[in-house]
Amino acid sequence: GRGFFNKRIFICKGRGWWLISAENMKNLFRRKKVSTEIKFCPNCGIELPLRAKECFSCHTKVGKRDRFGRAKRPIDWIAYATCIISWLVLIVYCWWAFFRK
């Protein structure tokens, strides 16, 4: 009777119908436990050893892992410094070219 429809969900995807029970729906959204000896590349998702500084596949620099096992991208201080220096040079040039007396 009604119990069948309350505990199961029918999903139409593509050409077929999928029957998903309430127990399976709970398991779909649970996070899987990640091994503490590996981390995942933030760019391509490949498994890396904890000591890796660069991804073997896409050559992205990787840092420490977060609590979900994904490696963090290290901060590119050279790019930030270059950007700040470029803006300062532009501001000084505009002051020198237009506002200097």
Sequence and secondary structure as in RCSB ss.txt:
>XXXX:A:sequence
GRGFFNKRIFICKGRGWWLISAENMKNLFRRKKVSTEIKFCPNCGIELPLRAKECFSCHTKVGKRDRFGRAKRPI
DWIAYATCIISWLVLIVYCWWAFFRK
>XXXX:A:secstr
 HHHHHHEEEEEETTEEEEEEHHHHHHHTS     TTEEE TTT  EEETT SB TTT  B   B TTSBB    
 HHHHHHHHHHHHHHHHHHIIIII  
